[in-house]
Amino acid sequence: MNPGPRNLITDVTGLRVGNAEDHRIKTGTTVLVGDKPFRASVDVMGGSPGTRETDLLSPERLVDGVDALVLSGGSAYGLDAASGVSDGLRAMGRGFVYVDLTIPIVPAAILFDLAHGGDKNWNTNPYRDLGAQALAAASEDFSLGTVGAGVGATTAGLKGGLGSASLVIDGGFTVGALVGANPTGGVTSADGHFWAAPWEIGDEFGGRGAYPHPVPFAQSVKTKKDALIEIANTTIAIVATDADLTKTQLKRFAVAAQDGMARAISPAHTLVDGDLIFSVSTGAKPLKDPIFDAIALGHAAAVCLARAIARAVYHATPVADDVFPTWQQKWGRRS
């Protein structure tokens, strides 16, 4: 398996990503949009999720295509970013058409970054504007680290961020992941080795390799509790493929991708995280073997997500009021 040409989720042809942020508030929003509506599902394993329009992604629901997905900071306030995205899509003529009405379908998920610095004393919710700006910025190329939904993200002891990665697997299918990494758990050992290192390709997040010794239990349960309030967490992600998957298959694709969180974050899926994964199919390439192709795609999604989480932290950049250092500040000189 090799990454796509960008090593981004946009290696899945027809997808674009836009970021918008406000560094004064220390927060931001990320949008995934397609050239046309795409099929999607979702899986939630965290105990504290915040979502919009996720019920319609269940396999038994009517809607078969969505117009965009939103990952946002801001906790419950951040769900309003999807309203700005809906406004922009409607202006483009995008959405579910009923008689003379156009109704964009924009599911969203949020992470909690309200306690991570920045001026949160706003009078008007800023996220609707951030959503509109992120949609307008959507492109096949985008930055990682302290951008979009990753601006206010943290992990246990290190700054978090926005990450992405891709793979092209046997059969010619492309799989990609996009993540706002803000877990209560840690993503590295005490000396800076990423838990996701066994799946690293090249030096995409420093090339330091796996932790060379058995992992002490105390390291594996490190959390943000000592420095931040316990609920200031959540990792939200999107995994996508050009394989033509049904909503039922996409549900399993998202479930399989949850393994990527567990490989990259320790502990993951806690009561104080809202860990959630959207799954997307552009439907461009039919499956040749519905069972074994689906198994390979799910494994690739988990691998991509683990790498994307590490890349989110690896690419984070410092600002004055950070509550934690970046990986580069603490370990980059040793890589």
QUICOR-V766369 format. One record per run of one state. SS is the DSSP state (2 for helix, 1 for strand, 0 for the rest). FROM is the first residue (numbers start at 1). TO is the last residue. If there is no record, write none. Layout:
# QUICOR-V766369
[[SS	FROM	TO] [SS	FROM	TO]]
This chain:
# QUICOR-V766369
[[0	1	1] [1	2	2] [0	3	8] [2	9	11] [0	12	14] [1	15	22] [0	23	26] [1	27	44] [0	45	50] [1	51	52] [0	53	54] [2	55	57] [0	58	65] [1	66	72] [0	73	74] [2	75	91] [0	92	95] [1	96	98] [0	99	100] [1	101	103] [0	104	105] [1	106	110] [0	111	126] [2	127	136] [0	137	138] [1	139	139] [0	140	144] [1	145	145] [0	146	147] [2	148	150] [0	151	153] [1	154	154] [0	155	158] [1	159	159] [0	160	160] [1	161	168] [0	169	173] [1	174	181] [0	182	184] [1	185	186] [0	187	187] [1	188	188] [0	189	193] [1	194	194] [2	195	199] [0	200	216] [2	217	220] [0	221	222] [1	223	223] [0	224	235] [1	236	243] [0	244	246] [2	247	264] [0	265	265] [1	266	266] [0	267	275] [1	276	285] [0	286	289] [2	290	314] [0	315	326] [2	327	334] [0	335	335]]
